[in-house]
Amino acid sequence: MPAPLKASNSGPRVSPERCRVALVLPSFAGGGAERVMIALMAGLAASSFERAIVVLDDQGPWRALVPADIPVTALGRPRLRRALLPLRRALARLDPDIVVSAIGYLNLGILALSPFLPAKTRFVVREANTPSRNARSGFGQWLYRRAYVNLYRRADAVISPSAAIAKELVESCGVPQRRLTVLPNPVDESGLRAAAAPPRRVAGGGRRFVAVGRLAPQKGFDRLIDAMAEMPADTHLTILGEGEERGALEARRKALGLEARIALPGFERSAASWMAGADALLLPSRWEGLPNVALEALAVGTQVVASAEAGAIGEIAAEAPPGAVRCVETDAAFGMAMKAVAPDPVSAVRASLLPAAFRLDAVVPRFAQLLRSRTDRA
C-alpha cells in the first residue's frame, strides 16, 4: 500500500485565521472510509487548517498514514456507547470549528452529542455506504431510517461519495438536498503507483486475478470461489483481506478442490503491487458505496470486472476509459467476463486508467472549500 500521506502544505502553524477541524474515527482498521478521511485530512493545508484526529480505538494499519503534524487523541473505548462521554470531553477540549465524521453509526452518535458541544461548532458527516444496508432486519432498517431522519437534520453538511448514495439520503432519510455534497473518494495516484512497483504476480501462464476487501458476505468472495471452478485450470485468484467469513471461504475452496488455485493470504499493506500485477481486479460485492479498491486498481492500470450491485461502480465506469470497467448483472455473466480477460504478464506498472475527478489533487481542494464555506456561515 502507499507510503504515509503527506500534507500538501506543512507551512508554519501561526495564522489566527486557521480553521480548527477534528476528524472522529472508530479506529485505524483497514476500511476504505477511514483511509479516505485520513487522505482528505492529510491533504488539507496546515497553514489554513488546524487538524486533529479523535479515535475511539487506536488500532489498525492506517495509523501509519497519519502525518506526524496531526495530533491523535485515542479514547481507548472501541464501543460507541462507552465512548460518548469521553468523546464529548475530547471534542470540548479541542474546541474545533468543525467536527467531521465518516461512518454511519458514528455519525449518528456525534450528531446526538451535538447539542452538548459549543454552539459555534459545525458538523460535517460523510456517508460512505447506502444507509439501507446498515441493518439486516426490517425493524433494524426502520430504526436506522428514523435515526437518520431525526439526527441528520442536525448536520451542517452531508458528504456522499456518489450520486446513488445521495439519492437514498434524500428520498429515504429526509436529508435536505441543499446540505448534500457529492465528493468522490480521493486516490493518491502517484503514491499508489510508487507503492505498486514492481508488480507482483503468481507465476504461470494463465489468467491472474486479484480481489481485495474484508472477508465478509457483503464482498461476495464466495461468488468468486464458485466462478473459479468454471475457469481453466491454469487460472489463479488471490483474495487479499481478513474477516469473519474466512472459515466458510476456506471450506468452500477445499470442497471444490481449488486450494492450489485460490490463495487467501490475509490482509496485505502491499495490495497495490498485487493489483498492478493482475490481469483484472474482481469486485463481486453484493453492495458498496463508492468502491475504493476499483479506483486503486485503475490508478495502477488494471482493469476491473465488477457486479452491478457494487454501489457506484457504474458511476466509475462512466468516467473511466472504454473497457476499463466491466459491470455485469449476473453470476453467469461475471464468469463470462472473467473468461474474456486475456493474460497480460507485466514487469512494470501499466499506464493509469484513473479518471481525473478521483485524483487526490482534484478532491482535496473541494473538501477544503466545503469546510471553509461552513465556517463562513457561523
C-alpha positions in Angstrom: 0.0 0.0 0.0 1.2 3.6 -0.4 3.6 5.3 1.9 2.2 7.6 4.6 0.3 10.5 3.1 1.8 13.9 3.5 0.0 17.2 3.9 0.0 19.3 0.8 1.4 22.3 2.8 3.3 21.9 6.0 3.9 25.7 6.5 4.1 27.5 9.9 1.2 26.9 12.3 0.8 30.6 13.2 -2.2 32.0 11.4 -5.1 33.0 13.6 -7.4 32.5 10.6 -6.9 28.8 10.5 -10.0 26.6 10.7 -9.9 24.0 13.5 -11.0 20.6 12.2 -11.4 17.5 14.3 -11.9 14.2 12.5 -13.6 11.4 14.5 -12.9 7.8 13.5 -13.8 4.5 15.1 -10.3 3.1 14.6 -7.5 2.9 12.1 -8.7 -0.5 10.9 -8.2 -1.4 7.2 -11.5 0.1 6.0 -11.9 2.3 3.0 -13.9 5.0 4.8 -11.2 5.5 7.4 -8.5 5.7 4.7 -10.4 8.2 2.6 -10.8 10.6 5.6 -7.2 10.3 6.6 -6.2 11.2 3.0 -8.5 14.2 3.0 -7.2 15.4 6.4 -3.6 14.9 5.3 -4.2 16.9 2.1 -5.5 20.0 3.9 -3.0 22.8 4.0 -1.6 23.1 7.6 -1.3 26.9 7.0 -5.1 27.1 6.7 -6.4 24.3 8.9 -5.5 23.2 12.4 -6.1 19.5 12.1 -6.7 16.9 14.8 -8.0 13.3 14.9 -10.0 11.7 17.7 -10.2 7.9 17.5 -12.3 5.6 19.7 -9.7 2.8 19.4 -6.1 3.5 18.4 -5.6 0.2 16.5 -5.2 -0.7 12.8 -2.8 -0.4 9.9 -3.9 3.1 8.7 -2.4 4.7 11.8 0.9 4.8 9.8 -0.8 7.0 7.2 -1.5 9.9 9.6 1.1 12.7 9.2 3.2 13.5 12.2 1.9 17.0 12.4 -1.7 15.8 13.0 -2.2 15.1 16.7 -4.2 12.0 17.6 -6.4 11.6 20.7 -7.1 8.0 21.4 -10.1 7.3 23.7 -9.4 3.6 24.3 -13.2 2.9 24.0 -13.9 0.7 21.0 -17.7 0.6 21.7 -19.5 3.8 20.8 -21.9 3.7 23.8 -18.9 3.7 26.2 -17.1 6.3 24.2 -19.8 9.0 24.0 -18.8 10.8 27.3 -15.0 10.7 26.7 -15.7 11.8 23.1 -17.7 14.8 24.2 -14.9 15.7 26.6 -12.2 15.3 24.0 -14.1 17.5 21.5 -14.8 20.2 24.1 -11.1 20.3 24.9 -10.1 20.6 21.2 -12.8 23.2 20.7 -13.0 22.7 16.9 -14.8 24.9 14.5 -15.8 21.8 12.5 -16.3 18.1 13.6 -16.0 15.6 10.7 -17.2 12.0 10.9 -17.4 9.4 8.2 -19.0 6.1 9.5 -22.8 5.8 9.6 -23.3 4.7 13.3 -20.5 7.1 14.4 -22.2 10.0 12.5 -25.4 9.3 14.4 -23.6 9.3 17.8 -21.8 12.6 17.1 -25.0 14.3 15.9 -26.7 13.1 19.1 -23.9 14.8 21.0 -24.1 18.0 19.0 -26.4 19.9 21.5 -23.8 19.3 24.2 -21.0 20.9 22.3 -20.3 24.6 21.7 -22.9 26.4 19.6 -20.2 27.6 17.2 -19.2 24.0 16.2 -20.3 22.9 12.8 -20.9 19.2 11.9 -19.9 17.6 8.6 -20.7 13.9 8.2 -19.8 11.6 5.3 -22.0 8.7 4.4 -19.8 6.0 2.8 -22.4 3.4 2.2 -26.1 3.1 1.5 -28.0 3.6 4.8 -30.5 0.9 4.0 -27.6 -1.6 4.4 -26.8 -0.6 8.0 -29.2 -3.3 9.4 -30.3 -6.7 8.1 -33.8 -7.0 9.7 -36.8 -5.0 8.7 -37.1 -3.5 12.1 -33.4 -2.6 12.2 -33.7 -0.8 8.9 -36.8 1.1 10.2 -34.9 2.1 13.3 -31.9 3.3 11.4 -34.0 5.2 9.0 -35.8 7.0 11.9 -32.4 7.8 13.4 -31.1 9.2 10.1 -34.3 11.3 9.7 -34.1 12.7 13.2 -30.4 13.3 13.5 -29.0 14.0 10.1 -31.0 17.3 10.1 -28.5 18.5 12.7 -25.6 18.2 10.2 -24.4 21.4 8.6 -23.2 19.4 5.6 -23.6 15.7 4.5 -20.9 14.4 2.1 -21.8 11.5 -0.2 -19.2 9.8 -2.5 -21.7 9.0 -5.1 -25.0 10.2 -6.7 -26.6 6.9 -5.8 -26.0 7.3 -2.0 -27.0 11.0 -2.2 -30.3 9.9 -3.8 -31.1 7.5 -1.0 -30.2 10.1 1.7 -32.7 12.5 0.2 -35.5 10.1 -0.6 -35.3 7.6 2.3 -33.6 9.6 5.1 -35.1 13.1 4.5 -31.7 14.8 4.2 -32.2 18.3 2.6 -30.7 18.4 -0.9 -29.1 21.8 -0.1 -27.0 20.2 2.6 -25.7 17.4 0.4 -22.4 17.5 -1.5 -21.2 14.6 -3.8 -17.5 14.4 -3.2 -15.7 11.5 -4.9 -13.2 9.3 -3.0 -9.7 10.6 -3.4 -6.9 8.5 -4.7 -3.2 9.3 -4.1 -2.3 8.2 -7.6 1.4 9.0 -7.5 1.8 7.4 -4.1 -0.1 4.3 -5.1 1.8 3.8 -8.3 5.1 4.1 -6.4 4.0 1.5 -3.9 2.8 -0.8 -6.7 6.3 -1.1 -8.2 7.4 -3.7 -9.0 4.1 -5.5 -9.8 3.6 -8.9 -8.0 2.1 -11.8 -9.9 1.7 -15.5 -9.2 4.0 -17.5 -11.5 2.4 -19.2 -14.5 0.9 -18.6 -17.9 -2.8 -18.4 -17.2 -5.0 -15.6 -16.1 -4.1 -13.9 -12.8 -6.9 -12.3 -10.8 -6.9 -10.3 -7.5 -9.7 -9.4 -5.2 -9.3 -7.1 -2.1 -11.5 -6.5 0.9 -12.9 -7.7 4.1 -13.8 -11.4 4.2 -17.5 -10.7 4.8 -20.7 -11.6 3.0 -21.0 -8.1 1.6 -17.9 -8.5 -0.5 -19.2 -11.6 -2.4 -16.0 -13.6 -2.4 -18.0 -16.8 -2.2 -19.2 -16.0 -5.7 -15.6 -15.9 -6.9 -14.8 -19.3 -5.5 -17.7 -20.8 -7.4 -16.7 -18.9 -10.5 -13.2 -20.2 -10.3 -14.5 -23.8 -10.5 -15.6 -23.0 -14.1 -12.3 -21.3 -15.2 -9.4 -23.1 -17.0 -7.1 -25.0 -14.7 -4.2 -22.5 -15.2 -6.2 -19.6 -13.7 -5.2 -18.3 -10.3 -7.1 -16.0 -7.9 -5.6 -14.1 -4.9 -8.0 -12.8 -2.3 -6.4 -10.2 0.0 -8.2 -9.5 3.2 -9.2 -10.8 6.6 -12.6 -11.2 8.3 -15.3 -13.4 9.8 -16.0 -15.4 6.6 -12.5 -16.9 6.3 -13.6 -20.3 7.6 -16.5 -20.5 5.2 -14.4 -19.4 2.2 -11.7 -21.9 3.0 -14.2 -24.7 3.4 -15.8 -23.9 0.0 -12.4 -23.7 -1.6 -11.5 -27.2 -0.3 -14.8 -28.7 -1.2 -14.3 -27.6 -4.9 -10.6 -28.7 -4.9 -9.3 -25.2 -5.6 -6.7 -24.9 -2.8 -3.9 -24.7 -5.3 -5.7 -22.1 -7.5 -7.1 -19.7 -4.9 -4.9 -18.0 -2.3 -6.2 -16.4 0.9 -3.0 -14.8 2.3 -4.8 -12.3 4.6 -4.6 -8.5 4.8 -1.7 -7.0 2.8 -0.4 -3.5 3.0 1.2 -4.1 -0.4 -2.1 -4.8 -2.1 -1.3 -2.2 -4.8 1.6 -4.3 -6.2 -0.7 -7.3 -6.4 -3.3 -5.3 -8.2 -0.7 -3.9 -10.6 0.4 -7.5 -11.5 -3.1 -8.9 -12.0 -4.9 -9.2 -15.3 -8.0 -7.8 -13.6 -9.3 -6.8 -10.2 -12.5 -8.7 -9.4 -15.3 -6.9 -7.4 -18.2 -9.3 -6.8 -19.7 -7.2 -4.0 -23.4 -7.5 -3.1 -23.4 -3.8 -2.1 -20.9 -1.0 -1.8 -20.7 2.8 -1.5 -18.0 4.0 -4.0 -15.6 1.1 -4.1 -12.1 2.5 -3.3 -10.4 -0.7 -4.5 -11.8 -0.3 -8.0 -10.3 3.3 -8.2 -7.0 2.0 -6.9 -6.8 -0.8 -9.5 -7.5 1.8 -12.2 -4.7 4.0 -10.8 -2.2 1.2 -11.4 -3.6 0.5 -14.8 -5.5 -2.7 -14.1 -9.0 -3.3 -15.5 -12.0 -4.1 -13.2 -14.7 -6.8 -13.5 -17.5 -5.9 -11.1 -21.0 -6.9 -10.2 -23.5 -4.2 -11.0 -24.6 -4.4 -7.3 -21.2 -2.9 -6.3 -22.6 0.5 -5.3 -21.5 3.4 -7.6 -19.3 1.2 -9.8 -21.5 2.3 -12.7 -20.5 5.9 -12.0 -16.9 5.0 -12.1 -17.3 3.1 -15.3 -18.9 6.1 -16.9 -15.9 8.2 -16.1 -13.2 5.6 -16.9 -11.7 4.8 -20.4 -13.9 2.5 -22.5 -13.5 -1.1 -21.4 -11.6 -0.3 -18.2 -14.6 -1.3 -16.0 -16.9 -4.1 -16.9 -20.2 -4.2 -14.9 -22.2 -7.4 -15.1 -25.7 -8.2 -13.8 -25.5 -12.0 -13.0 -23.1 -14.6 -11.7 -23.0 -16.3 -15.1 -22.1 -13.0 -16.8 -19.4 -12.4 -14.2 -17.8 -15.8 -15.1 -18.0 -14.9 -18.9 -16.4 -11.5 -18.2 -13.5 -13.3 -16.3 -13.0 -15.6 -19.3 -12.9 -12.6 -21.6 -9.8 -11.2 -19.8 -6.6 -12.0 -21.6 -3.4 -12.9 -19.6 -1.0 -10.0 -19.6 2.2 -10.6 -17.6 3.8 -7.3 -16.8 7.2 -6.2 -15.4 6.2 -2.5 -14.9 3.1 -0.7 -13.7 0.8 0.0 -16.6 -0.4 3.4 -17.5 -3.1 4.8 -15.2 -6.8 4.4 -16.1 -8.0 6.6 -13.2 -10.4 9.4 -14.2 -9.1 12.8 -13.2 -12.1 13.6 -11.0 -10.9 11.0 -8.4 -7.3 12.2 -8.1 -6.3 13.5 -4.7 -5.3 16.9 -6.0 -8.8 17.3 -7.5 -10.8 16.2 -4.5 -8.9 17.9 -1.6 -9.5 21.5 -2.8 -13.2 20.7 -2.9 -13.2 19.3 0.6 -11.3 22.4 1.9 -13.8 24.7 0.2 -16.7 22.8 1.7 -15.2 23.2 5.2 -14.5 26.9 4.7 -18.0 27.5 3.5 -19.4 26.1 6.7 -17.2 28.2 9.0 -18.1 31.3 6.9 -21.7 30.7 7.8 -21.0 30.5 11.5 
